[in-house]
Amino acid sequence: MSTSYQLKRADFIFKNENDWEDVLRKSISRPPNELINELISSELKGRGGAGFPTGLKWKVTSEEVNDVKYVICNADEGEPGTFKDREILSRVPFKVLTAIAICGHVIGARTGYIYLRGEYFFLQNELNKAINEFEYYCKEIKFDFKIKIFMGSGAYICGEETALFESMEGKRGEPRNKPPYPSSFGYMGKPTVINNVETLAHTYTIFKYGSKRFYDLGVQYSRGSKLFSVSGDTPKPGIYELELGMSLADFVEEFGDDDTKAVQVGGASGFLVPRKRFAETNIGFQGKLVGISLPTGGSMMLFNSSRSMFNVLDNYLNFFAEESCGQCTPCRVGCQQLLKGIKAVKRGEKNAQYLDKMLKLAETMQFTAKCGLGQSVGNSFSSIVENFREEMIY
Amino acid sequence: MKPITDLIKDLADQHGRDRHNLLPILQGVVEQEKYLSEYSMIEIARELDLPATEVYGTATFYSFLEYTKMGKNVIRICKTITCSMKGEKQILLAIEDMLKIKVGETTPDGKFSLLQTNCLGFCHKAPAMLINNEVYTELTPEKVREILTEYLNQTNEGGPNVN
């Protein structure tokens, strides 16, 4: 299992830098176009998991003509195995607030929101204090910008951007049809930039040090560093900032317990990689020519040989069946049928070929579900069933 | 504690009476009452001039907005993968054994309700649980008994229970 690439630690996000006032003042004195170009040349992609180029998102929204626009920081961190956003908001809140304000300057928004998940209610007080201090400084330098916290109430689906808008508008958190995209029709029907907490924190680094510093990290198509939330069967669970593009084999070497059977990359909606595929799997965005590249929102869960993959899949499907918003049929019915199905096969009420039928159902969900939740149930389902078929049956 | 109609009126004054203010108002009522009764949902609908079904539809979508009666302290145990691997079942058994209630039930004295929830975002410190808005991590059966004992003592000293 030798690869040329080793794990490279990075230390940007949590570095203690008490210079947000400087970064804010300098950035908002630069023309929006220059800032957008800086972001585009850094090749920063969204760190929530979907990987949309951040510079492009800001550019498209900045070109919309509208008096009212919004910046929203998505802190509805609900993916199983992800806990980095909470850490960013509690340890370096000013980086995020500064990035929100700079985004407001770029696209022409005067209000920013942080959509904080209900589970993180305890962060609210500290965060409000930081916001007060931040807004006080904004007033001092005559920069008109307000940031408010909006609390979620325990719904995984509200991390989906359009469901999040619906939730903020006081409705059920059900995803909208796309297009129109948030850049033209977002919160309250206004052009909106919505970014993950970590993405915003990275823009701070980019505006401070310039795009080259960021671009030099990582590999082609997957530039920069990324926070990884490491949990499961590992001697050192926690949050680590690493350069993108590492091989999973190197990752397991560093974080495994010498008995790692599989790694779930990207949380319950991501992929399960079995031991035999560690060496050929890279962590980064698709587009690499050799091997498999898996994108991730940062969730890395390790399982050792004492774990039953049936129990793992059962747990995921329970999660999806509960968190599905129930709006579209493929997801609402599909999740429940998959859950029922694997149980029936396990009990021997259905034969093993039934698994193949369910793989087809999972594929159908990938094509027909309305949003990312239903579309990604098949990721973990197929990768677990295909790689650990015996464990599903016996 | 405020009567429910006054509370709703105050919350509406504070947040506004538009549709997009609905969630903060629902959350405010749950913070005091621990749940949304049919009566309070109708009152919220009246105050915001919305159909009551819309309020009900929105409220029931969110897992932290309970609409059945809850105890004074709501315990939510994370049951998602890492917590379940790291001994969530033992924690649950310890609580069930101590409070003599099952998941979804409330103690007869109205002090505790026991619920399960999805990923709390503390996978690196599993197993984890929430009591009201407070997070407890790296739980063991002993630790959880100590925590609950503290809550029991607190509520004994405090004023009358929520009824």
Interface residues (C-beta under 8 A of the other chain):
Chain A: E77 G78 E79 P80 G81 T82 F83 R86 R117 G118 E119 Y120 F121 F122 F150 M151 G152 S153 G154 A155 Y156 S167 M168 E169 G170 K171 R172 G173 E174 M188 S229 V230 S231 G232 D233 P237 G238 I239 Q264 A268 M301 F303 R307 N311 V312 N315 Y316 N318 F319 E322 E323 C325
Chain B: D18 R19 H20 N21 L22 L23 P24 L26 Q27 G57 T58 F61 Y62 S63 F64 L65 K79 T80 I81 T82 S84 M85 T117 N118 C119 L120 G121 F122 C123 H124 K125 A126 L130 N133 E134 V135
